[in-house]
Amino acid sequence: MNISMNSTAAFHGTTLRDIAVAKAAGFDAVELQTPKLFRFLDAGFTARDLLPALDGFPVSGVGAIQEAPEEEFTRDATRLADVAQVVGAPYVQMCTGPVDVRVVKDFRAGTLHPADLRFRGALGLSDADALAETAKRVALAANIAADHGVGVYLEPLAWSPVNRVSQALQIFESIQRPNVKLCVDFWHFWAAGDTPEDVAALPADLIAAVHVCDGLHVPAGEVPDQSVSRNVWTGAGDIPLQEWVDACRATGFDGWYCTEIFCDKVAELDDHLVASTLRNTVRMLLA
């Protein structure tokens, strides 16, 4: 089985701690993530400083590029693609934006002032323009990744204007970048309104990673907020996890299933216990 540990399993740790926990908990790989990675690099380390800790341990992906003004976006995409190239990860992750759900909530409430400098992405654009603007960023990320010999997997965020599988497929069709694939994130797909049937209809070679995660019901009309809905242990929420896993397997996908969790209480527990239990949960779902 291909089970990778997302850095959220050791929530308050460091990148080096993520690697150590993933190894000790019996994972097959680790998915390295910001902000831990950026803290590591900003402290003066380089991607090559991760190699002794990895010692050949696979890195399933490196994330996440977040939509931002072009200069910042290009800088972050380049930094993460460089890490992926050095550690041998096949993909960097990109999320649709804005990544800050509070910006979306303020926009919906009509309280987002024109002078507010927080990045708002495609908020307020027509559906066609939102897709076009997001496609430009995905194409840019794909080009930067390709320069480093890696790919991109796109994760549509549930609160973003570009949040559906159908929209991602339209972007892929429009940009025609062979190194761009999809991250199937159970919570983001489920909270946005996509279904296991939508996933089962995907071509297997379009999926680069699966994020196995849970969440609580999002009331109709509310902006999906992971700090609320995902504040739950995997298996204790409302997402029918087995149905989603089975849908991914129905495509023929045999790549990385990655544990991901955003639960405040769990984050305060022993990270090895959390990681081991998450791995066993996913292992049972894949049995």
N, C-alpha and C positions, 0 to 999 in steps of 0.2 A: 504494500500500500504506500501511496505517496502522500504523507501527512506532514505539513509544514507548520511551524509555530510563528504566528504573527506576534510582533513585539508587544501587543496589548496583554499577552499572557503574563508578562513580567512588567506590569504597567508603570511602576515608579522607578524602574531600574535604568541601566545604561545599555548601550549597544553591545558592549563586551559581555555584560550580564545576560542579555538576550541570547547570545550565542552559547554561553555556558549552560543556561537553563534548558535551552532546546536540546542540547546534546544529552544532558543528564536525564531529561524527562523521556527520552527515547524517540524523539521526533526524527524524521528522515531529512529535514531541512529547516531552515529558518527564513522568515520574510523580514528583512530589515526595514525599519521605518523611521521617518522624521516624526517628531522633532529630535528624537534621540540621535539620529545620524548627524544632523546639522550641529547639535551640541558637541558631538565628538570631533567633527571637522573644525568647528569654530574654536575649539580648545587648542588647536595646533596639530592635531593628528591628521594623517592622510588615510586614504582607503587601503594602502598597502600595510598600514599598521593593524588592520583586521586579519590579515592572512595568517599570522602565527596562531591566533585564537581559533580561527576556522579550521586550520590544518586539514584542508580538503573537505570539510563539512559543506554540503551544498547550500547555496542561497537561492531560494526559489524565485525571489523577486525583491526589488528595492523600491520603496515608495516614500512619500507620494508627491508627485508634481501637482501643485494646486494652481488653478487658474488665478492669474494675477496680471497686473500691468506687464506689458511685453518684456521690458528689460529685466524685471524681477523673475518673470516666468522663464525666460531664456537662461538666466543665471542658475536658477534652481534645477531646471531640466538638465543642464550641462553637468552640474555637480553630481546629481544622482546617476546620470548615465555613466559618468566616469567611475563612480563607485561600483555600479553594476559590471562594467567592463573589467575592473580590477579583480573583483571577487568571483567572477564567473557566473553572475546571475543572468538568466536569459532575457529578463524583462525589467523595465521600470514601470511603475504604476502612475497613472494620471487620473485625477478626479475632476468631474465637471464642477462648475462653481456657480455662485460663490460658496466657499467652504464654510464660512461663518454663518450658521443658521440664524443668528440674531439679525443679520442684515436682511435676510429674507422676511423674517417676522416683522421688522420695522417697515420694510417696503409694503408688505401686505396691509399693515395697520395705517399706512399713510404718514408715518412719522420719520421717514428717511429723508433728512434735509438735503437739498441739492449740494450744500457745502460739505456734507459728510464725505470724508476721503476714504472710507472703507470700500474695498473692491466690491462691486455689485454685479459684475459679469453681464449675463444676458437678461437680467431683470428689467422688465418693462418693454422688451423688444417683442416683435411679432414672432410667432413660432418659426417662420422661415428664417428670419434674421438671427434668432437665437441659435438655430442649428448652424447657420453659416458662420457666425462668430466663433462658436465652439469648435467647428470643423477646422478653422484656421489654426486654433491652438493645438488641436490634436495633430494636424499635419506638421506644425512646427516641432512639437515634441517627437514625432516620428522621425523627422529629418535629423534632429540632434541625436536621437537614440541610434539611428542607422549609422551615423558617423562614428559611433562607439561600438558598432557591431552587435547591438542588442535591439530588442523590440519594446513595444509599449502595450500595456493592457489598460484599457479604459474602464473606469468605475463610475457610472452615473450615480450621483448623490440624490437621495430621495427628495430633498428639499430644493434642489436646483431646478431651474426651468428646463434643463435637459436631463431628464431622469428616467426615461423609459428605454426598454430594449429596442423598440421600433426606431427611436431617435438615434440610438447608437448605430444601428444597422444603416440608417440613412447617411450618417456621417462616414462610415466606412466605405459606402458605395461612392460617395462624392469625392473623397480624398484619394482613394485608390493607393493606399500605402500597404504593401504586403507584410510589413512588420508590426501592424496594429491589430490587436485582438481585444477580447472582452474579459473583464473580471465579473464573474457571477457572484454577487454579494447577496446572500439571502435576505438580509434586513432591508437593504436599499431597494431591491427589486420588489419585495413584498409590500413595503411601506408606500412605494410609488404606485402600486396597483398591478404589477406584473404577476404572473402565476407560474406554477411548475410546468403547466402546459406550454407556456411561452418559451421556457428554458428548454424543454424536451424537443422543441422544434428547431433549435439552433444546430448548425453544423458543428461537429465535435472539434474540428480544426480551427474554429473561430474562438474557442474558449482557451484562455491561457491560465486561469486560476479560478478557484472557487473559494469564497470566504464563507465558512460555516459559522453562523451566528444567529442569535435569537432576539426577540423583541416582544413588547407588549402592544396591544391594540392601539392604533392611533385614531382618535375620534375624527369623524368625518368633518372636513373643512379646516382642520388644524394643520399647521405646518409640521411635518414629521421632524421630531427633535430627538436625536439619539441620546442626549443626556437624560431624557425621560424614558423613552420607549425602550432603549437598549440597556437600561440600568437593571439588568436581570441576569441570573445565571443561565448559561446555555442549556436548554432543556426545560426551563421553568417558565418560558414565555409562551406566546400564542402562535408562533410560526410552526407549522407541521414539518419539522426538520427532516423526517424520513422521506416525506413526499418530495422535498426539494433535492435531497441527495439522490433519490431514485430518478428524478427528472434529469439531473446531470449525468447519471450513469446511462440513462436511456439514449443520450446523444452518442455514446461511445467514448466520451471523454475519459482519459486515463491519466490525467496530469495531477497537479498539486491541489489537494484539499487543505485549506489553511484555516486554523482556528483563530477567531477574532472575538473579543469581548470588551464591553464598556460598562462594567458594573462596579460602582463605587465600593461596595462592601467586599467584593471579591478582590479588588485591587489592593486591599489592606492585608490580605492573607499571604501566607508563605508562597512565593512565586513558583517554587518547584512543585508544591502540592497542586496549585492552580493549573500549571502547565500539564502535569501528568494526568490530571483528571480530564482536562479538555482533550488531550490526545486520546484517552481511553473512550471518551464520548464519541468522538469522530470515528474511531476504530470500530465501535459497535454499530454506528450508522452505516458504515461501509461493509459490514460483515455479510 
